[in-house]
Amino acid sequence: MNIIIFGPQGSGKGTQAELIARRRNFPYISTGDIFRYHLKNKTELGQQVAEYVNTGQLVPDELTNKIIQDRINQPDCTVGFVLDGYPRNQKQLEFLSQITTVDYAIVIELSDQEAIKRLSGRLASKCGLSYHLEFNPSQQAGICDKCGDQLFRRDDDQPQAIAQRLAIYHQETEPLFAVYENKGILHRVNGAKTIDEVYQQIEGVISQAAG
Ligand SMILES: [Zn+2]
């Protein structure tokens, strides 16, 4: 069973993809994780990725495609896999459809307003702990419970950076949904719920369609 999880930043798609993978014993495939694996192990692909990452450039589609193909060809993927963060655009989708089939494309829907609310509430501490103003606040406002340092907002979670990522998602990723919709394998779930409620919706889609 090959599954893709789509969703904007803040929708919890990574968490959901990992949950499904773990509970169904499928490999969880995220482009971010694979890049880190190749970089850490200094593989040939990793050396190619490093050239872009170290100079602050986006990894080109051709290289991302090659890395995904390499991962999907591993023996553990024969039972199925859960993809997170790929395909991200039309070129990647075309490549994916040449190398494998997709059984379910699941979109975790979340309004921009809600995504911004979730992401901009994130706070970090130098010690590595993270908090959320609303969902996981520190005991004393603005101060880390563990190390007592001032909490801060990461560059990635600044309003402008969030708006930019959402815009790219709308422009490049959302148009892909029509492709899977035409194949009858696109399912939308409501992301403005708890982690467990979103998971139950996805599980409902997968079990129903399988039965
Ligand atoms: Zn701290």
Residues whose N, C-alpha, C, O or C-beta is under 5 A from the ligand:
A	BS01	ZN	S125 K126 C127 L129 C144 K146 C147 G148 D149
